[in-house]
Amino acid sequence: MADTPTPDASFLAALTTEHFVQQTAISTSISEMASRTTIYIMSLSSALVATGFVTQSSEFFLPFVAVVLPSVFLLGAFTVLRLVDIAAENMQAHIGIARIRAYYRTLGDEAAFQFSKEFGRWPENDAEPSLRTGPLLAYLTTAATMIAFINAIVAAAGVTLLAFRVGAELLLALCLGAGTAIGLMTISIYTSAFGRKAWSALPNPMVLKKACFERVMNVVFV
């Protein structure tokens, strides 16, 4: 690498700018993920507080819950959909940085050492920190999965109240609600596992985003 020609200064400046843009995109995606998660949690908390006040009136309780719970569930479903999309955008930026780092390694022996794959992050380095405790915990601790789990409980509460309203026994209504929550949580884990495999197998970011979108649509509507 000692005979490597000196690259054009304008090209290096453009490459450095692109590196900075990709880093900014990663930071922006993380901030948006936190903001959307906060919006959902605050909406759910407000709905629960309001429900607590409405319980004092049996006349307005069921109509109120019939409006609020489906709204919160839809907000949660859209939040999960967007969180997966944000994760795909984040990974797209990491792929761009990996491509730039690959060029940096050609600038000389010292650059090859400083920008080696061993010192890099995903997708250059396969030792992903989130997988140190195992794939299952990695799936369960993503923001999208946690919101999906909370949303499953919201759906379970709605199913329980609906079943009890139409005349089902309390035990049966609780079983239907528990089954709804467990079913939605199982679907979330299943789709997260296959979605992660798709991320690692698809080099094209646009294909990756399409796969994530299809997975979340299956969780919400299947």
N, C-alpha and C positions, 0 to 999 in steps of 0.2 A: 504493500500500500504506500510505500515511500515515494513511488513514481506517480501517484495519483495527481492529475492536473488540478490546479486551483479553480474551484467553481466560480461562476460569474457572481459578482457582488449583489447585483439586482435580484438574481435568482435566489440567493441565500436570504436576502431581505424578505422576499415574497414568501419563502418557505417558513421563515421565522414568524411572519405575520399569520400565516395559516395555522401554525402550531399554537399561537396565542389565541386565535379564534376558536380552535377546537377545545382548548382548555376553558375558555369562557363559556362555550356551549355546555361543557360538563358541569360547571358551576351553576349555570342557569337552570339546567335540568334538575339538579339536586334541590335548588331553591323552589322550583315549581312543584316538585314532588312533595316537599314539606308543606307548602302553602295549600295544595289541594287536600292533603291528608288532614291538615288543621281545619279546613272548611268543613269537611265531612264530620269530623269529631265534634266540632262546635255546634253544627246543625243537629246532630244526634243528641248532644247534651241538652240543647235548648228544647228539643222536642220532648225529652224525658221530663224535664222540669215542668214544662207546660202540661204534660200528661198528668203529672202529680197533682197539679191544681184542679184539673178537670175531673179527677176521680171523685171530687166532692159532689158532683152532679151526675147521677145515673142517666139523666135525660140526654146530656151532651157528650158523655164519655165515649160511647161507641161511634157516633158520627165523627167525632174529633179524631179518634184513633184510626178510623177507616180512611181518613184523608191524610193524616200525618205519616203513618207507617209506610204506605206505598210510596209516598213522596221521598221519604228518607231512604227507602230501599233503592229507588231509581237513582237517587243521587249517589248512593254507594256503588251501584253498578257502573255508572258513568265514571265515577272516580277510579275504580279499578281499571276500567278500560283505558283511561288516560294515563294512569300510573305505569301500565305495561308499555304504552306508547312512549312515555318519557324514558323508560328503561332502555327501549330500543334506540332512541335518539342518543342516549348516553353511550351505549355500546358503539353506535356509529361514530361518535367523536373519538372514542378510544381506538377504533380501527384506523381512523385518519391519523392519529398521533403515532400509532405503530408503524404506519407506512412512512411517515416523516423520519422517525427514528431509524428506520432501515436505511434511509439515505444518509443520515448523519454518520452511520457506521462506516460509510465508504470514504470519509474525509481524511482518514489516516489511522495509524496504529493506535494512538491515544484515544481517538474518537471511537474506534471499534471497541475499546475496552470500556469507556465511559457509557456508551449507549448499547452495550451488549444486551442480548435477550435475557440473560440471567438477572440483570438489574432492572428490567422493565416490568410492566404490568400486563394484565390480559389485554390483547390476545397473544402478545409475544411470549409471556411466561405462563405456563400452564398451572403453576402453583397459586391458584386463586385463594385469597384469604378467607372468603366466605364459605369455602368448602372444607375448611380445616376440621370442623365439627361434624362433617358428614353432609351428604346431599339433602337428607330429609330436613335437618335443622336449617339448612340454607334456604330451602323452599319456604319453610314455615316463618322465617324471620324477615322475608321481604316485605316492603310496605304494601304492595298489592295484595299479598296473601293475608296479611293481618287485617286490612280493611275488608277483604272478602269474608273473613271469618266473622268479624263484627256484623257485617251486613247479613250473613247467614242467620245470626241470632235475631236480628230485626225481622227477617222473613219468618223465622220460627214463631216469634211472638204474634205476628199477624195471623199466621195459620192457626195457632192455638186459640186466639180470640174468635176467629171466624168459625172454627169448628164448634166451640162452646156456644156461640151465638145461635147456630142453626140447630142446636139441640143435642149435641154429642155430650157424653159423659165427660167429667173433668179429666179422668185418667186417660180416656181415649184422646181427648184434645191435647193433653200434654205429650202423649206418645207421638201424635201427628206432628206437633211442633218440634219435638226432639228428632224425629226422623227427617224433617225438613232441614234442620240445622246440620245434622250429620251428613246428609246427602250433599248439600251445597259445599260443605267443607271438604268432603272427599273429592268432589269434582274439581275444587280449587287446587288441591294437592296434585291430582292427576294431571290437570292441564298445565300446572306450573312445571312439573317434571318434564313433560314432553316439550313445553315451551323452551326450557333451558337446553334441552338436547338440540332443538332447532336452532337456537342462537349459536351454539358451538359448531353446528354443521353447515350453516349458511354464511358464506363470506359476503354476499351482496346485502347491504344494509336495507334496501328497499324490499327485498324478499323477506328479510328478517322482520321488518315492521308489519308486512302483510300477514306473516305467520302469527305474530303476536296478536294482531287484530282478530284473526279468525279464531284463535284459542279463547280469547276473552268473550267474543260473541257466543261461543259455545257454552261458556260458563253461565252467561246471563240468560240466554234464551232456550237452552236445551234442557 
